Amino acid sequence: MSTPALSVCVMTAGPGPRVAALLRLLRDVAGEIVVALDDRADAETERELSAAADRVIRYPYREPVDRPLRWLFGQCTGRWVLNLDDDEIPGAELLAVLPSLVAASDVTHYWVLRRWLWPDAGSSIAEHPWSTDYQGRLVRNDPALLSFPSEVHRPLEVLGPHRYLRAPIYHASLLVASREQRLEKARRYEAFRPFLRVAGGPMDRVFFFPEERTGLGLEPLPEDDARIVREVLSAPPREAAGVARCDNATADEIDRVWAGRELGPADRRAGLELLDEPRTLRAAEQRTFDVEVENRGGASWPPGERGDPEIRLSYQWLRPDGGLLEYGLRTPLPAELAPGERQVVPVHVRAPDRAGRYRLRFDLVQEQVAWFGCDVDREVEVRPTPRVALVGGDPEPILARLVHEAPEFEPVVLVSVPPAQRFGPPTAPDLREYLLHDTVAGRWADWLPILARTAALRHAVARRRRGREVRPLLHGGEAFLDTLTASTHLLLVAPARRGLRERWLEHETIHAARRLGLSVARPTPADLGLR
């Protein structure tokens, strides 16, 4: 049996005549039609849809409405999938171009313009946000490309190049639902994802109540589209000539692949094996260590930065006494990890800024929920990183000499204004913005804030030297201290500065560096004792 080019899938509770008419409209362009039928639908709806679809699957309805979407895509066998709501109707132009769209090899998905019908079946709203409502409905059926978020009003995420289609689908929600039904729907959606706004109001309230806007622009439907819409919306019941297979799905089947599922303690069981042994790192060095992860739980774990539930490999740095020093970077899984399976994951690790002996603890974490507790510890020696901070003047000649004469030293340039070039050595703020912020040369009253900031800087340096917590310094002061803390040498590139403020800046830079244990010299690498 050949693979169909296009599967059409719909989730619905009926009514049967209208949805069956929608499915018959797609019969000539779809190789497969799959319907997920809400268990609240009656038997007559099931019979009518079974006659129009290739497959009907009864499922237990649970909020949110898109909960079964990933599961439903898994029922489709076509190379492409067109997903429609049961109150959406494709126009004549979209029906005509669908075969050519799914024959394309240069895109992975299409965004289709959805036009909102109002106030009748012959016209649509021609103003934002109704007229700019693109929906990601037509996608290549490749699970590696697709991500199904759990949040209401967050669209299906698809990797790869795409196109926008103005050949529309028509949204009949405003016509087939009463004002009371629309109000209930807006309230329900708002409860799942509150405070979304569009066009100057709450998102669902704006979309579902166009009658509250005065002077709303309308646009008549093309004749062929108006005929299609009328035929679908006014379709009478039909007797079922032939009945497709009707299956049943359980809530567990759906929730097993739903991004919003809750993981219990039994699902957070794992085994970790270190394939690389971390023994030494340089201060602030970042590198990866291969870790083999085994899923010993009962649910699959999703991959990638946007995987949901958010399960990541991470680590903690512990002091020699076992106290927590800091939490580490997060590394997502490279691919979905099913129960009983193993994966090798290069885990990104950043060493502490200060040299010393620490314990490195690897573990898995479900963000905002819990660590797995399958941790593996190793003792690691963090060695000082030979790092030169350059400040003042033109650093280029010195940088060139460092590359050839002392390549093991990592340079960082302290500057007042970050350079615009794309490449070059890393930069960090010098003390100018911190000490002289909102001051003017020659205005003696400004020395009061300068002296106050100097006192705060010296206090912070003293606490840093003792390894204690420091109140953050504003205007680049914190980044300046972070840079010095992670450096071993300070090189003053320019000759001694003139002017009281300039000399003060240089003096406090040197004072902070020496108190933090840096070797300070001027003006060449030879003076640093690098060799």
ROVEXMAR-298818 format. One record per residue (C-alpha): residue number from 1; residue in three letters; x, z, y. Coordinates in nm, 2 decimals. Layout:
// ROVEXMAR-298818
R:NUM:ALA:X:Z:Y;
...
//
This chain:
// ROVEXMAR-298818
R:1:MET:0.00:0.00:0.00;
R:2:SER:0.15:-0.11:0.33;
R:3:THR:0.20:0.13:0.62;
R:4:PRO:-0.05:0.07:0.90;
R:5:ALA:0.08:-0.03:1.24;
R:6:LEU:-0.16:0.21:1.42;
R:7:SER:-0.34:0.52:1.33;
R:8:VAL:-0.62:0.65:1.55;
R:9:CYS:-0.69:1.03:1.53;
R:10:VAL:-0.97:1.22:1.69;
R:11:MET:-1.07:1.59:1.69;
R:12:THR:-1.45:1.64:1.73;
R:13:ALA:-1.76:1.84:1.67;
R:14:GLY:-1.98:1.55:1.74;
R:15:PRO:-2.23:1.43:1.84;
R:16:GLY:-2.21:1.19:1.55;
R:17:PRO:-2.36:0.87:1.70;
R:18:ARG:-2.14:0.87:2.01;
R:19:VAL:-1.81:0.95:1.83;
R:20:ALA:-1.90:0.70:1.55;
R:21:ALA:-1.95:0.43:1.81;
R:22:LEU:-1.61:0.51:1.96;
R:23:LEU:-1.45:0.48:1.61;
R:24:ARG:-1.62:0.15:1.54;
R:25:LEU:-1.48:0.02:1.87;
R:26:LEU:-1.13:0.08:1.74;
R:27:ARG:-1.19:-0.05:1.39;
R:28:ASP:-1.04:-0.40:1.46;
R:29:VAL:-0.72:-0.26:1.61;
R:30:ALA:-0.65:0.04:1.40;
R:31:GLY:-0.51:0.03:1.04;
R:32:GLU:-0.62:0.39:0.99;
R:33:ILE:-0.88:0.62:1.15;
R:34:VAL:-0.85:0.99:1.08;
R:35:VAL:-1.11:1.24:1.21;
R:36:ALA:-1.06:1.62:1.22;
R:37:LEU:-1.42:1.75:1.22;
R:38:ASP:-1.48:2.09:1.37;
R:39:ASP:-1.65:2.31:1.11;
R:40:ARG:-1.93:2.38:1.36;
R:41:ALA:-2.06:2.02:1.32;
R:42:ASP:-2.37:1.96:1.11;
R:43:ALA:-2.39:1.76:0.78;
R:44:GLU:-2.55:1.46:0.96;
R:45:THR:-2.25:1.43:1.19;
R:46:GLU:-2.02:1.44:0.89;
R:47:ARG:-2.20:1.16:0.72;
R:48:GLU:-2.21:0.94:1.02;
R:49:LEU:-1.84:0.99:1.10;
R:50:SER:-1.74:0.94:0.73;
R:51:ALA:-1.90:0.59:0.75;
R:52:ALA:-1.69:0.50:1.06;
R:53:ALA:-1.35:0.66:0.96;
R:54:ASP:-1.10:0.62:0.68;
R:55:ARG:-1.07:0.99:0.64;
R:56:VAL:-1.27:1.29:0.77;
R:57:ILE:-1.12:1.64:0.73;
R:58:ARG:-1.32:1.95:0.80;
R:59:TYR:-1.12:2.22:0.98;
R:60:PRO:-1.20:2.58:1.11;
R:61:TYR:-1.22:2.57:1.48;
R:62:ARG:-1.00:2.83:1.66;
R:63:GLU:-0.88:2.84:2.02;
R:64:PRO:-0.70:2.68:2.19;
R:65:VAL:-0.86:2.34:2.14;
R:66:ASP:-0.53:2.16:2.07;
R:67:ARG:-0.43:2.40:1.80;
R:68:PRO:-0.46:2.15:1.51;
R:69:LEU:-0.29:1.86:1.69;
R:70:ARG:0.05:1.87:1.51;
R:71:TRP:-0.13:1.92:1.18;
R:72:LEU:-0.36:1.62:1.26;
R:73:PHE:-0.06:1.40:1.34;
R:74:GLY:0.08:1.49:1.00;
R:75:GLN:-0.23:1.34:0.84;
R:76:CYS:-0.17:1.00:1.00;
R:77:THR:0.04:0.74:0.81;
R:78:GLY:0.06:0.47:1.08;
R:79:ARG:0.39:0.38:1.25;
R:80:TRP:0.21:0.46:1.58;
R:81:VAL:-0.06:0.71:1.66;
R:82:LEU:-0.33:0.68:1.93;
R:83:ASN:-0.48:1.02:1.99;
R:84:LEU:-0.82:1.03:2.17;
R:85:ASP:-1.05:1.31:2.27;
R:86:ASP:-1.41:1.26:2.15;
R:87:ASP:-1.53:1.20:2.51;
R:88:GLU:-1.27:0.93:2.59;
R:89:ILE:-1.34:0.56:2.56;
R:90:PRO:-1.07:0.28:2.57;
R:91:GLY:-1.14:0.00:2.81;
R:92:ALA:-1.14:-0.37:2.71;
R:93:GLU:-0.79:-0.44:2.84;
R:94:LEU:-0.64:-0.15:2.64;
R:95:LEU:-0.81:-0.26:2.32;
R:96:ALA:-0.68:-0.61:2.38;
R:97:VAL:-0.31:-0.51:2.43;
R:98:LEU:-0.29:-0.24:2.16;
R:99:PRO:-0.15:-0.47:1.89;
R:100:SER:0.13:-0.59:2.12;
R:101:LEU:0.20:-0.23:2.24;
R:102:VAL:0.26:-0.10:1.89;
R:103:ALA:0.48:-0.40:1.81;
R:104:ALA:0.73:-0.30:2.07;
R:105:SER:1.07:-0.17:1.96;
R:106:ASP:1.21:-0.06:2.30;
R:107:VAL:0.99:0.24:2.37;
R:108:THR:0.88:0.55:2.18;
R:109:HIS:0.56:0.62:2.38;
R:110:TYR:0.31:0.52:2.65;
R:111:TRP:0.14:0.71:2.92;
R:112:VAL:-0.21:0.57:2.96;
R:113:LEU:-0.41:0.61:3.28;
R:114:ARG:-0.73:0.81:3.23;
R:115:ARG:-1.01:0.73:3.47;
R:116:TRP:-1.29:0.99:3.51;
R:117:LEU:-1.65:0.85:3.50;
R:118:TRP:-1.87:0.98:3.78;
R:119:PRO:-2.15:1.00:3.88;
R:120:ASP:-2.27:0.75:3.61;
R:121:ALA:-2.13:0.52:3.34;
R:122:GLY:-2.08:0.24:3.59;
R:123:SER:-1.82:0.40:3.82;
R:124:SER:-1.51:0.61:3.82;
R:125:ILE:-1.35:0.84:4.07;
R:126:ALA:-1.09:0.66:4.28;
R:127:GLU:-0.91:0.96:4.44;
R:128:HIS:-0.63:1.19:4.34;
R:129:PRO:-0.62:1.38:4.11;
R:130:TRP:-0.88:1.19:3.90;
R:131:SER:-0.73:0.85:3.97;
R:132:THR:-0.37:0.95:3.88;
R:133:ASP:-0.44:1.13:3.55;
R:134:TYR:-0.18:0.97:3.31;
R:135:GLN:-0.21:1.10:2.95;
R:136:GLY:0.05:1.06:2.67;
R:137:ARG:-0.19:0.92:2.41;
R:138:LEU:0.00:0.64:2.23;
R:139:VAL:0.32:0.75:2.05;
R:140:ARG:0.56:0.64:1.78;
R:141:ASN:0.48:0.85:1.47;
R:142:ASP:0.82:1.00:1.42;
R:143:PRO:0.83:1.39:1.39;
R:144:ALA:1.19:1.39:1.51;
R:145:LEU:1.06:1.25:1.85;
R:146:LEU:0.75:1.47:1.89;
R:147:SER:0.70:1.83:2.02;
R:148:PHE:0.36:1.99:2.03;
R:149:PRO:0.35:2.27:2.29;
R:150:SER:0.11:2.56:2.24;
R:151:GLU:0.00:2.59:2.60;
R:152:VAL:-0.33:2.44:2.73;
R:153:HIS:-0.27:2.15:2.97;
R:154:ARG:0.09:2.10:2.86;
R:155:PRO:0.12:1.75:2.73;
R:156:LEU:0.27:1.63:2.40;
R:157:GLU:0.64:1.59:2.45;
R:158:VAL:0.81:1.28:2.32;
R:159:LEU:1.17:1.18:2.33;
R:160:GLY:1.28:0.83:2.44;
R:161:PRO:1.20:0.55:2.68;
R:162:HIS:0.84:0.50:2.77;
R:163:ARG:0.60:0.29:2.99;
R:164:TYR:0.30:0.37:3.20;
R:165:LEU:-0.02:0.17:3.13;
R:166:ARG:-0.29:0.11:3.39;
R:167:ALA:-0.51:-0.04:3.12;
R:168:PRO:-0.74:0.27:3.12;
R:169:ILE:-0.92:0.50:2.89;
R:170:TYR:-1.24:0.64:3.04;
R:171:HIS:-1.31:1.01:3.04;
R:172:ALA:-1.68:1.08:3.00;
R:173:SER:-1.66:1.46:3.01;
R:174:LEU:-1.83:1.49:3.34;
R:175:LEU:-2.13:1.28:3.21;
R:176:VAL:-2.18:1.43:2.86;
R:177:ALA:-2.15:1.80:2.96;
R:178:SER:-2.39:1.98:3.19;
R:179:ARG:-2.27:2.17:3.49;
R:180:GLU:-2.31:2.50:3.29;
R:181:GLN:-2.10:2.36:3.01;
R:182:ARG:-1.83:2.24:3.25;
R:183:LEU:-1.82:2.58:3.41;
R:184:GLU:-1.78:2.75:3.08;
R:185:LYS:-1.50:2.50:2.98;
R:186:ALA:-1.32:2.56:3.31;
R:187:ARG:-1.33:2.94:3.27;
R:188:ARG:-1.21:2.91:2.91;
R:189:TYR:-0.91:2.69:3.00;
R:190:GLU:-0.83:2.91:3.30;
R:191:ALA:-0.81:3.21:3.07;
R:192:PHE:-0.55:3.04:2.85;
R:193:ARG:-0.33:2.92:3.14;
R:194:PRO:-0.43:3.08:3.47;
R:195:PHE:-0.33:2.98:3.82;
R:196:LEU:-0.26:2.61:3.76;
R:197:ARG:-0.34:2.42:4.08;
R:198:VAL:-0.39:2.06:4.18;
R:199:ALA:-0.52:1.89:4.49;
R:200:GLY:-0.57:2.21:4.68;
R:201:GLY:-0.76:2.41:4.42;
R:202:PRO:-0.76:2.56:4.07;
R:203:MET:-0.69:2.27:3.83;
R:204:ASP:-0.99:2.29:3.60;
R:205:ARG:-1.23:2.37:3.89;
R:206:VAL:-1.12:2.06:4.07;
R:207:PHE:-1.13:1.82:3.78;
R:208:PHE:-1.46:1.94:3.63;
R:209:PHE:-1.66:1.97:3.96;
R:210:PRO:-1.62:1.65:4.16;
R:211:GLU:-1.97:1.71:4.32;
R:212:GLU:-1.80:1.99:4.52;
R:213:ARG:-1.59:1.73:4.71;
R:214:THR:-1.76:1.54:5.00;
R:215:GLY:-1.71:1.17:5.06;
R:216:LEU:-1.55:1.12:4.72;
R:217:GLY:-1.42:0.76:4.67;
R:218:LEU:-1.57:0.57:4.38;
R:219:GLU:-1.48:0.25:4.21;
R:220:PRO:-1.71:0.03:3.99;
R:221:LEU:-1.59:-0.04:3.64;
R:222:PRO:-1.50:-0.40:3.54;
R:223:GLU:-1.80:-0.56:3.37;
R:224:ASP:-1.66:-0.56:3.01;
R:225:ASP:-1.55:-0.19:3.05;
R:226:ALA:-1.90:-0.09:3.18;
R:227:ARG:-2.06:-0.26:2.88;
R:228:ILE:-1.83:-0.08:2.63;
R:229:VAL:-1.89:0.26:2.80;
R:230:ARG:-2.27:0.21:2.80;
R:231:GLU:-2.27:0.11:2.43;
R:232:VAL:-2.07:0.42:2.33;
R:233:LEU:-2.26:0.67:2.54;
R:234:SER:-2.60:0.54:2.44;
R:235:ALA:-2.52:0.47:2.07;
R:236:PRO:-2.82:0.55:1.84;
R:237:PRO:-2.78:0.72:1.50;
R:238:ARG:-2.69:0.49:1.20;
R:239:GLU:-2.75:0.53:0.84;
R:240:ALA:-2.42:0.57:0.64;
R:241:ALA:-2.37:0.26:0.43;
R:242:GLY:-2.04:0.38:0.27;
R:243:VAL:-1.89:0.72:0.29;
R:244:ALA:-1.52:0.79:0.33;
R:245:ARG:-1.35:1.08:0.16;
R:246:CYS:-1.41:1.41:0.33;
R:247:ASP:-1.15:1.68:0.28;
R:248:ASN:-1.11:2.04:0.39;
R:249:ALA:-0.83:2.21:0.58;
R:250:THR:-0.77:2.58:0.60;
R:251:ALA:-0.67:2.78:0.91;
R:252:ASP:-0.34:2.86:0.74;
R:253:GLU:-0.25:2.49:0.70;
R:254:ILE:-0.31:2.43:1.07;
R:255:ASP:-0.13:2.75:1.19;
R:256:ARG:0.17:2.69:0.97;
R:257:VAL:0.27:2.40:1.20;
R:258:TRP:0.11:2.52:1.53;
R:259:ALA:0.37:2.61:1.80;
R:260:GLY:0.17:2.91:1.91;
R:261:ARG:0.17:3.08:1.57;
R:262:GLU:0.27:3.45:1.56;
R:263:LEU:0.57:3.53:1.34;
R:264:GLY:0.55:3.86:1.15;
R:265:PRO:0.84:4.07:1.03;
R:266:ALA:0.83:3.89:0.70;
R:267:ASP:0.89:3.56:0.88;
R:268:ARG:1.20:3.70:1.06;
R:269:ARG:1.41:3.74:0.75;
R:270:ALA:1.74:3.55:0.74;
R:271:GLY:2.09:3.54:0.61;
R:272:LEU:2.40:3.46:0.81;
R:273:GLU:2.74:3.36:0.68;
R:274:LEU:3.03:3.30:0.91;
R:275:LEU:3.22:2.98:0.82;
R:276:ASP:3.47:3.04:1.10;
R:277:GLU:3.64:3.38:1.14;
R:278:PRO:3.66:3.48:1.51;
R:279:ARG:3.98:3.69:1.56;
R:280:THR:4.11:3.61:1.91;
R:281:LEU:3.96:3.46:2.22;
R:282:ARG:4.08:3.43:2.58;
R:283:ALA:3.89:3.62:2.85;
R:284:ALA:3.59:3.41:2.96;
R:285:GLU:3.67:3.15:2.70;
R:286:GLN:3.38:2.96:2.55;
R:287:ARG:3.39:2.80:2.21;
R:288:THR:3.18:2.76:1.90;
R:289:PHE:3.19:2.93:1.56;
R:290:ASP:3.02:2.77:1.26;
R:291:VAL:2.75:2.99:1.11;
R:292:GLU:2.54:2.90:0.81;
R:293:VAL:2.18:3.02:0.86;
R:294:GLU:1.94:3.07:0.57;
R:295:ASN:1.56:3.11:0.63;
R:296:ARG:1.45:3.39:0.40;
R:297:GLY:1.11:3.42:0.57;
R:298:GLY:0.77:3.26:0.50;
R:299:ALA:0.75:3.02:0.80;
R:300:SER:0.95:2.72:0.93;
R:301:TRP:1.16:2.77:1.24;
R:302:PRO:1.15:2.49:1.50;
R:303:PRO:1.45:2.32:1.65;
R:304:GLY:1.57:2.25:2.00;
R:305:GLU:1.56:2.41:2.34;
R:306:ARG:1.19:2.36:2.36;
R:307:GLY:1.12:2.48:2.01;
R:308:ASP:0.82:2.72:1.99;
R:309:PRO:0.83:2.99:1.86;
R:310:GLU:1.16:3.03:2.04;
R:311:ILE:1.41:3.12:1.76;
R:312:ARG:1.77:3.11:1.86;
R:313:LEU:2.11:3.20:1.72;
R:314:SER:2.29:3.44:1.95;
R:315:TYR:2.53:3.73:1.96;
R:316:GLN:2.61:4.06:2.13;
R:317:TRP:2.95:4.19:2.25;
R:318:LEU:2.99:4.56:2.16;
R:319:ARG:3.25:4.80:2.30;
R:320:PRO:3.49:4.97:2.05;
R:321:ASP:3.25:5.28:2.05;
R:322:GLY:2.96:5.06:1.94;
R:323:GLY:2.79:5.06:2.28;
R:324:LEU:2.64:4.73:2.40;
R:325:LEU:2.87:4.54:2.65;
R:326:GLU:2.66:4.23:2.70;
R:327:TYR:2.41:3.99:2.54;
R:328:GLY:2.54:3.64:2.47;
R:329:LEU:2.44:3.27:2.50;
R:330:ARG:2.16:3.12:2.30;
R:331:THR:2.20:2.84:2.05;
R:332:PRO:1.89:2.66:1.92;
R:333:LEU:1.86:2.53:1.57;
R:334:PRO:1.96:2.16:1.54;
R:335:ALA:1.66:2.08:1.31;
R:336:GLU:1.36:2.25:1.17;
R:337:LEU:1.46:2.51:0.91;
R:338:ALA:1.20:2.56:0.63;
R:339:PRO:1.18:2.87:0.41;
R:340:GLY:1.46:2.87:0.16;
R:341:GLU:1.67:2.61:0.34;
R:342:ARG:2.01:2.65:0.50;
R:343:GLN:2.18:2.50:0.80;
R:344:VAL:2.52:2.50:0.96;
R:345:VAL:2.50:2.58:1.33;
R:346:PRO:2.80:2.58:1.57;
R:347:VAL:2.71:2.89:1.78;
R:348:HIS:2.83:2.89:2.14;
R:349:VAL:3.01:3.21:2.23;
R:350:ARG:3.16:3.31:2.56;
R:351:ALA:3.42:3.59:2.56;
R:352:PRO:3.40:3.89:2.80;
R:353:ASP:3.57:3.85:3.13;
R:354:ARG:3.81:4.15:3.06;
R:355:ALA:4.07:4.16:2.79;
R:356:GLY:4.04:4.42:2.52;
R:357:ARG:3.92:4.48:2.16;
R:358:TYR:3.55:4.43:2.10;
R:359:ARG:3.30:4.38:1.82;
R:360:LEU:3.12:4.04:1.81;
R:361:ARG:2.78:4.07:1.64;
R:362:PHE:2.59:3.75:1.54;
R:363:ASP:2.22:3.76:1.49;
R:364:LEU:1.90:3.55:1.53;
R:365:VAL:1.65:3.63:1.80;
R:366:GLN:1.29:3.54:1.87;
R:367:GLU:1.28:3.53:2.25;
R:368:GLN:1.06:3.80:2.41;
R:369:VAL:0.98:3.94:2.06;
R:370:ALA:1.27:4.08:1.85;
R:371:TRP:1.61:4.04:1.71;
R:372:PHE:1.60:3.96:1.34;
R:373:GLY:1.85:4.24:1.24;
R:374:CYS:2.04:4.02:0.99;
R:375:ASP:2.36:4.07:1.20;
R:376:VAL:2.71:4.01:1.10;
R:377:ASP:2.99:4.19:1.29;
R:378:ARG:3.36:4.10:1.34;
R:379:GLU:3.63:4.27:1.54;
R:380:VAL:3.78:4.04:1.80;
R:381:GLU:4.07:4.07:2.03;
R:382:VAL:4.01:3.92:2.38;
R:383:ARG:4.34:3.83:2.55;
R:384:PRO:4.39:3.77:2.92;
R:385:THR:4.35:3.41:3.03;
R:386:PRO:4.64:3.29:3.24;
R:387:ARG:4.44:3.19:3.54;
R:388:VAL:4.55:3.11:3.89;
R:389:ALA:4.32:3.15:4.19;
R:390:LEU:4.44:2.94:4.49;
R:391:VAL:4.32:3.02:4.84;
R:392:GLY:4.38:2.86:5.18;
R:393:GLY:4.52:2.52:5.28;
R:394:ASP:4.54:2.21:5.08;
R:395:PRO:4.57:2.30:4.71;
R:396:GLU:4.64:1.94:4.58;
R:397:PRO:5.03:1.95:4.58;
R:398:ILE:5.03:2.29:4.40;
R:399:LEU:4.76:2.18:4.15;
R:400:ALA:4.98:1.88:4.06;
R:401:ARG:5.28:2.10:4.00;
R:402:LEU:5.07:2.34:3.79;
R:403:VAL:4.97:2.06:3.56;
R:404:HIS:5.33:1.97:3.49;
R:405:GLU:5.51:2.30:3.52;
R:406:ALA:5.26:2.56:3.39;
R:407:PRO:4.99:2.37:3.20;
R:408:GLU:4.87:2.68:3.02;
R:409:PHE:4.74:2.83:3.35;
R:410:GLU:4.38:2.75:3.44;
R:411:PRO:4.34:2.69:3.81;
R:412:VAL:4.04:2.78:4.03;
R:413:VAL:4.02:2.71:4.40;
R:414:LEU:3.87:2.96:4.64;
R:415:VAL:3.69:2.77:4.92;
R:416:SER:3.45:2.83:5.20;
R:417:VAL:3.26:2.51:5.14;
R:418:PRO:3.25:2.35:4.79;
R:419:PRO:3.40:2.00:4.79;
R:420:ALA:3.18:1.70:4.75;
R:421:GLN:3.38:1.53:4.48;
R:422:ARG:3.24:1.51:4.13;
R:423:PHE:3.56:1.58:3.95;
R:424:GLY:3.84:1.83:4.01;
R:425:PRO:3.93:2.19:3.94;
R:426:PRO:3.66:2.46:3.93;
R:427:THR:3.58:2.62:4.27;
R:428:ALA:3.45:2.96:4.37;
R:429:PRO:3.36:3.12:4.71;
R:430:ASP:3.64:3.28:4.91;
R:431:LEU:3.57:3.58:5.13;
R:432:ARG:3.48:3.40:5.45;
R:433:GLU:3.11:3.38:5.41;
R:434:TYR:3.08:3.73:5.28;
R:435:LEU:3.29:3.90:5.55;
R:436:LEU:3.21:3.68:5.85;
R:437:HIS:2.85:3.59:5.78;
R:438:ASP:2.66:3.56:6.11;
R:439:THR:2.96:3.67:6.32;
R:440:VAL:3.14:3.50:6.61;
R:441:ALA:3.51:3.50:6.69;
R:442:GLY:3.58:3.71:7.00;
R:443:ARG:3.26:3.91:6.98;
R:444:TRP:3.38:4.27:6.93;
R:445:ALA:3.04:4.40:6.83;
R:446:ASP:3.07:4.19:6.52;
R:447:TRP:3.35:4.40:6.39;
R:448:LEU:3.09:4.67:6.29;
R:449:PRO:2.93:4.46:6.02;
R:450:ILE:3.28:4.32:5.92;
R:451:LEU:3.41:4.67:5.87;
R:452:ALA:3.10:4.78:5.68;
R:453:ARG:3.13:4.48:5.45;
R:454:THR:3.50:4.55:5.40;
R:455:ALA:3.41:4.91:5.29;
R:456:ALA:3.15:4.78:5.05;
R:457:LEU:3.40:4.53:4.91;
R:458:ARG:3.67:4.79:4.85;
R:459:HIS:3.42:5.02:4.68;
R:460:ALA:3.31:4.74:4.45;
R:461:VAL:3.67:4.66:4.37;
R:462:ALA:3.74:5.02:4.28;
R:463:ARG:3.44:5.03:4.05;
R:464:ARG:3.53:4.70:3.89;
R:465:ARG:3.88:4.83:3.83;
R:466:ARG:3.74:5.12:3.63;
R:467:GLY:3.50:4.90:3.44;
R:468:ARG:3.18:5.04:3.61;
R:469:GLU:2.87:4.87:3.72;
R:470:VAL:2.88:4.73:4.08;
R:471:ARG:2.60:4.68:4.32;
R:472:PRO:2.58:4.30:4.38;
R:473:LEU:2.75:4.17:4.70;
R:474:LEU:2.57:3.91:4.90;
R:475:HIS:2.69:3.58:5.05;
R:476:GLY:2.94:3.49:4.78;
R:477:GLY:3.10:3.83:4.76;
R:478:GLU:2.99:3.88:4.40;
R:479:ALA:3.12:3.54:4.29;
R:480:PHE:3.45:3.60:4.46;
R:481:LEU:3.50:3.93:4.27;
R:482:ASP:3.39:3.76:3.94;
R:483:THR:3.66:3.50:4.00;
R:484:LEU:3.94:3.75:4.07;
R:485:THR:3.83:3.97:3.78;
R:486:ALA:3.88:3.67:3.54;
R:487:SER:4.22:3.57:3.70;
R:488:THR:4.57:3.69:3.64;
R:489:HIS:4.74:3.54:3.95;
R:490:LEU:4.65:3.47:4.32;
R:491:LEU:4.84:3.20:4.49;
R:492:LEU:4.82:3.19:4.88;
R:493:VAL:4.86:2.81:4.94;
R:494:ALA:4.88:2.82:5.33;
R:495:PRO:5.12:3.00:5.55;
R:496:ALA:5.01:3.33:5.70;
R:497:ARG:4.71:3.29:5.92;
R:498:ARG:4.68:3.35:6.29;
R:499:GLY:4.41:3.54:6.47;
R:500:LEU:4.27:3.88:6.39;
R:501:ARG:3.97:3.76:6.18;
R:502:GLU:4.19:3.52:5.98;
R:503:ARG:4.45:3.78:5.91;
R:504:TRP:4.18:4.03:5.81;
R:505:LEU:4.04:3.78:5.56;
R:506:GLU:4.38:3.72:5.41;
R:507:HIS:4.46:4.09:5.40;
R:508:GLU:4.14:4.18:5.22;
R:509:THR:4.18:3.89:4.97;
R:510:ILE:4.53:4.02:4.89;
R:511:HIS:4.41:4.38:4.87;
R:512:ALA:4.13:4.30:4.63;
R:513:ALA:4.35:4.09:4.41;
R:514:ARG:4.63:4.35:4.38;
R:515:ARG:4.38:4.63:4.31;
R:516:LEU:4.23:4.42:4.03;
R:517:GLY:4.58:4.38:3.88;
R:518:LEU:4.66:4.02:3.99;
R:519:SER:5.01:3.90:4.07;
R:520:VAL:5.00:3.77:4.43;
R:521:ALA:5.25:3.52:4.57;
R:522:ARG:5.31:3.25:4.82;
R:523:PRO:5.36:2.95:4.83;
R:524:THR:5.48:2.77:4.51;
R:525:PRO:5.42:2.81:4.13;
R:526:ALA:5.78:2.91:4.10;
R:527:ASP:5.72:3.22:4.31;
R:528:LEU:5.44:3.32:4.07;
R:529:GLY:5.69:3.38:3.79;
R:530:LEU:5.49:3.14:3.57;
R:531:ARG:5.82:3.03:3.40;
//
